[in-house]
Amino acid sequence: MLDQGGKFRLGRAIGNDARQRGASDPVDGAPAPQGRVTAVRGAVLDVRIEGALPAIHDAVLIDSLDENILAEVHAHLDAHHVRVIALAPTEGVTRGASVRLPGGPLSMPVGAAVLGRLLDVRGAVGDDGPPLPVDVPRRPIHRSAPPLATQKAGVEVFSTGIKILDLLAPLAQGGKSAMFGGAGVGKTVLVTELIHAMVSGYDGISVFAGVGERSREGHEMLNEMRASGVLDRTVLVFGQMNEPPGARWRVPLAALSVAEHFRDAEGRNVLLLMDNVFRFVQAGAEVSG
């Protein structure tokens, strides 16, 4: 659960043309190519840049046959080369492919428009609803941590309404807790109850990060939350099992950006949930080589 408070510096988001198209579609009027792909190893690519290198965590667009592939700068190899991690499949990308620099880090849509929606790591909608408004605000996924002086010193209990949980394993506001259990033991039911507690007891918002989830699981959770009446106070951010490891790896940060907006900009209490940590670590191992 994220407490209110904490100040962050503002960062640049990807340009409006990329924002409006979910950053994965071809970008009209994009800057001229500023680099070329020199190596492709699955989701990890090496790029030669002509001119100043982009900053670590800046977004890059790689030209492909079907669409522009969004990637993120991971390392500076030397004065002319960077290593990037793709957030979309790299099939069809070859050495010599053009690379463009839209400027700024990856960002996520935030605010009231994303409530009740299922998003991917690029901020594109994944449900059967309408597209997000063109002017929806965005928030970079890489931000500084709030200063310790702005964080609450005391500890308050997050009341879940589940008596045995509140008695034997109480959850602290602003703290972190882990839930362990095999398939079919009721983790999703417990997650739904926690979301209910946040909505009814704290007038808050819940953000769910699904890392490496199956598409079936994502839509089942969407339907369960809709049936239980909590979907309009919930945001779902998913990186599905069939997506590249780079996309799955950045889902928690994308969801965290949405949660921090509601906490910092709107002063709301926010419950952030992630399923699951193992698949997040697995995605990080895949992109590490």
C-alpha positions in Angstrom: 0.0 0.0 0.0 1.4 3.4 -1.0 1.1 6.2 1.5 0.3 9.7 0.5 3.3 12.1 0.2 6.7 12.0 -1.5 8.0 14.4 -4.1 9.5 13.4 -7.5 11.3 15.3 -10.2 9.6 15.6 -13.5 11.0 13.7 -16.5 10.4 13.9 -20.3 8.0 11.5 -21.9 8.1 10.1 -25.4 6.8 12.6 -28.0 3.1 13.1 -28.7 3.2 11.2 -31.9 4.5 8.0 -30.2 2.2 8.6 -27.2 -1.0 8.7 -29.3 -0.1 5.4 -31.1 0.9 3.4 -28.0 4.5 3.9 -29.2 4.5 0.6 -31.2 2.9 1.9 -34.4 4.7 3.7 -37.2 5.4 7.2 -36.1 4.6 9.9 -38.7 7.0 12.7 -38.8 9.5 10.9 -36.6 13.0 12.2 -36.5 15.5 11.1 -39.2 17.4 7.9 -38.4 20.1 8.6 -35.9 21.6 5.1 -35.6 21.8 1.6 -37.0 21.4 -1.8 -35.5 24.8 -3.7 -35.3 23.8 -6.9 -33.5 20.6 -8.7 -32.6 20.4 -11.3 -29.8 16.8 -12.0 -29.1 15.4 -9.1 -27.2 18.8 -7.5 -26.7 20.2 -5.3 -29.6 23.4 -3.3 -30.0 23.0 0.0 -31.8 25.5 2.5 -33.3 24.5 6.1 -32.7 25.5 9.0 -34.9 26.1 11.9 -32.5 25.3 12.2 -28.8 24.3 9.0 -27.1 20.8 8.8 -25.6 20.6 8.6 -21.8 20.3 5.4 -20.0 16.5 4.4 -19.9 15.7 6.6 -22.9 13.4 5.1 -25.5 14.4 4.3 -29.0 12.4 3.3 -32.0 13.8 0.5 -34.3 12.5 0.3 -37.9 11.0 -3.0 -38.8 9.0 -4.4 -41.8 5.6 -4.2 -40.0 6.0 -1.6 -37.3 8.4 0.5 -35.2 9.7 -1.6 -32.3 10.0 0.3 -29.0 13.1 -0.4 -27.0 14.9 1.0 -24.0 18.6 2.0 -23.6 20.2 -0.3 -21.1 23.9 0.5 -21.3 26.5 2.6 -23.1 29.1 0.3 -24.7 31.5 3.0 -25.9 31.4 6.5 -27.4 29.2 5.4 -30.3 27.3 2.2 -29.3 24.5 1.5 -26.9 22.8 -1.7 -25.8 19.0 -1.7 -25.9 16.3 -4.0 -24.7 13.3 -4.4 -27.0 9.7 -4.3 -25.6 8.2 -6.0 -28.7 9.2 -9.1 -30.7 12.3 -8.6 -32.8 11.5 -11.0 -35.6 12.4 -9.3 -38.9 14.9 -6.9 -37.4 18.3 -7.2 -39.1 21.7 -5.6 -38.9 21.6 -2.2 -40.5 18.0 -1.4 -39.4 17.4 2.3 -38.8 17.1 3.6 -35.2 15.3 6.8 -34.2 15.5 8.7 -31.0 12.1 10.2 -30.0 13.7 11.6 -26.8 12.9 10.8 -23.1 12.2 7.7 -21.2 9.3 5.3 -21.5 6.0 6.6 -20.0 2.6 5.4 -19.0 -0.8 7.0 -19.3 -2.2 8.0 -15.9 -5.3 9.6 -14.3 -9.0 8.9 -14.4 -8.9 7.7 -18.0 -7.0 4.5 -17.1 -9.3 3.4 -14.3 -11.1 0.2 -15.2 -8.7 -0.5 -18.1 -6.2 -3.2 -19.0 -2.9 -1.8 -20.3 0.4 -3.2 -21.5 3.8 -1.9 -20.7 3.6 0.7 -23.5 0.3 2.1 -22.3 -1.7 0.6 -25.1 -5.2 -0.8 -24.1 -5.6 -4.5 -24.1 -9.3 -4.8 -23.3 -12.4 -4.4 -25.5 -13.0 -0.8 -24.5 -12.3 2.4 -26.6 -8.9 3.8 -27.1 -7.5 6.2 -24.4 -8.0 9.9 -25.1 -5.3 11.5 -27.1 -4.6 14.1 -24.4 -4.3 11.6 -21.6 -1.4 12.6 -19.2 1.7 10.5 -19.2 4.2 9.7 -16.4 7.8 8.4 -16.9 8.4 5.0 -15.5 11.9 5.9 -14.2 11.8 8.4 -11.3 13.7 9.2 -8.2 12.6 7.7 -4.9 10.9 10.1 -2.5 13.2 11.5 0.2 13.1 9.7 3.5 12.1 13.0 5.2 8.8 12.9 3.3 7.8 9.4 4.4 5.7 8.7 7.4 7.6 7.6 10.5 4.8 5.8 12.2 3.2 2.4 11.2 -0.5 2.0 10.7 -2.3 -1.3 10.0 -4.1 -1.8 6.7 -7.4 -3.3 7.7 -8.3 -6.0 5.2 -11.6 -7.0 6.9 -10.3 -10.6 7.0 -10.1 -11.3 10.7 -7.5 -14.1 10.6 -5.3 -12.1 8.3 -5.5 -8.9 10.4 -4.8 -10.9 13.6 -2.0 -13.3 12.5 -0.4 -11.5 9.5 -1.3 -7.8 9.7 -0.4 -5.6 6.7 1.3 -2.3 7.3 0.3 0.8 5.4 3.3 1.8 3.2 4.8 -1.7 3.7 5.3 -4.7 1.6 4.0 -8.3 2.0 4.3 -11.5 0.0 1.6 -14.1 -0.7 2.8 -17.7 -1.3 0.6 -20.5 -2.6 0.2 -23.0 -5.4 -2.3 -22.9 -8.3 -5.9 -23.0 -7.3 -5.5 -22.3 -3.6 -7.4 -18.9 -3.7 -4.7 -16.3 -4.3 -6.9 -14.4 -6.8 -9.9 -14.5 -4.3 -7.7 -13.0 -1.6 -6.4 -10.3 -4.0 -10.0 -9.4 -4.9 -10.8 -9.1 -1.2 -7.8 -6.8 -0.6 -9.0 -4.6 -3.5 -12.5 -4.6 -1.9 -11.0 -3.5 1.4 -9.0 -0.6 -0.3 -12.1 0.6 -2.2 -14.6 0.4 0.6 -12.5 1.1 3.7 -10.0 3.6 2.4 -11.7 5.1 -0.7 -8.6 4.2 -2.6 -7.3 2.9 -5.9 -5.8 -0.5 -6.7 -3.2 -1.2 -9.4 -2.5 -4.8 -10.4 0.7 -5.8 -12.3 0.5 -9.1 -14.0 4.0 -10.3 -15.0 4.2 -13.2 -17.3 0.4 -14.0 -17.0 -1.5 -16.0 -19.5 -3.9 -14.0 -21.6 -6.7 -16.2 -20.2 -5.8 -15.3 -16.7 -5.8 -11.6 -17.4 -9.2 -11.6 -19.0 -10.6 -13.9 -16.2 -9.3 -11.4 -13.6 -10.8 -8.5 -15.6 -14.2 -10.2 -15.7 -14.0 -11.2 -12.0 -13.3 -7.6 -11.0 -16.1 -6.3 -13.2 -18.5 -8.8 -11.7 -17.5 -7.8 -8.1 -17.9 -4.1 -8.8 -14.3 -3.0 -8.1 -13.1 -2.6 -11.7 -13.9 1.1 -11.9 -11.4 1.7 -9.1 -8.7 -0.6 -10.5 -6.0 -0.4 -13.1 -4.6 -3.6 -14.7 -1.1 -3.6 -16.3 -0.1 -6.9 -17.9 2.9 -8.3 -19.7 1.7 -11.6 -21.0 3.7 -14.9 -21.1 4.1 -14.7 -24.9 5.6 -11.2 -24.8 9.4 -10.5 -24.9 11.2 -10.6 -21.6 11.9 -6.8 -21.9 8.2 -6.1 -21.8 7.6 -8.4 -18.9 10.5 -7.0 -17.0 9.2 -3.4 -17.2 5.6 -4.2 -16.1 6.2 -3.6 -12.4 7.7 -0.2 -13.1 4.9 0.7 -15.4 2.3 -0.2 -12.8 4.2 1.6 -10.1 4.2 4.8 -12.2 0.4 4.6 -12.4 0.1 4.0 -8.7 2.5 6.9 -7.8 0.4 9.3 -9.9 -2.7 8.6 -7.9 -0.8 8.9 -4.7 1.2 12.0 -5.4 -0.9 14.0 -7.9 -4.3 13.1 -6.6 -3.6 12.4 -2.9 -5.3 8.9 -3.0 -4.5 5.8 -1.0 -3.2 3.1 -3.4 -2.8 -0.6 -3.2 -0.2 -2.0 -5.6 -0.3 -5.8 -6.2 2.0 -7.9 -8.4 1.7 -11.5 -9.7 4.2 -12.8 -9.7 7.7 -12.1 -8.5 9.3 -15.3 -9.9 8.3 -14.4 -13.5 9.6 -10.9 -13.0 13.0 -12.3 -11.9 12.9 -14.8 -14.8 12.3 -12.0 -17.3 15.3 -10.1 -15.8 17.5 -13.2 -16.2 16.4 -13.6 -19.8 17.5 -10.1 -20.8 20.7 -10.4 -18.8 22.0 -13.0 -21.2 
